[in-house]
């Protein structure tokens, strides 16, 4: 597989961790059933480092920024599912 690169208005993220739910254990069988080739992006929660930025303009909507000491408030805001944009936690 060729190494992916960020296109215009995109970033490439070197993923360090992903969040998986127990439901995802059925994904390989479901993928075969529907003819989906894995990996297909089923894990939506991830953490990593942006290691390449493509040309052009990239706009990321930021809903709120919290210092790490206020992580509880950040999680509560996200849990409310009324956020329009990313929640940033600064270290």
N, C-alpha and C positions, 0 to 999 in steps of 0.2 A: 504494500500500500504506500503511495507517495506521501511524503510529509505535507500536512496541510499548512497553508499560509493565509494570513489575514488579507481579505480583499478590501476594496474601497469601502470606507465607512464601517469596517469590522475590526475586531480584536481577536487575537489568538490567546487562549488561556492554558497555561500548563496546570492541569488539574492535580491537586494534592489529595483531595478527599471528596467522596460523594455520599449523599444520604440515600439510603435504600429503605423501603418498607417491606414488611413480610409479604404483601401482595405481589411484589415484583418477582417472587420465586416462581410464579406461573408465567412470567413473560416469555421465556424461551419457547414453551409449548404454544402459547398464543401467537407468537411471531411466526412459527412454522405454519400454523393453521391459516394465517392470513397472508403468507408469503412475504413477510417482512424480514429483511436482512439485518442482523444485529452486528455491531451496536447501532441503535437508532435513536438514542437520546432519551431513553425512558427515565433515567435518573435526572430530575430537574434541579435538585439541590446539590451544589458543589462549592468547593472552596479552592482557590488557586491563585496563581500569579499571572498577570498579563505579561506575556513575553514577546508580543509582536503587535504593532498597531499598523493597520492599513492606511493607505493614502486617503485624503479627503476628510470630511467633517463627520464626527461621531458624537451624537447627543445621547447622553444617558440621563433620564429624569431622576432626580434625587428627591425623595419625599421627606426624608429627615436624616439628620446626622446626630449620633450619640457618642460620647466618650465611653470606653469600655467599662468604666465604673457604673454606667447607667444601662448595662446590657438588659437588665430585667424590663425596663421601660421599652427598649427597642423590640424585644420579643413580644411584649403585650400589644404594641402597635401593630406588628406584623400579624399576630394572631387574630386581630379584629377584621382582617381581610378587607379593609376599606382603604388600603394604601394605593396610591397611584404613583408609582416610581419605586426606586430602590431605597432601602434603609441601609445607611452606612454606619458602621461601628469603627471608630478610630482607636488605634492602640497607642 
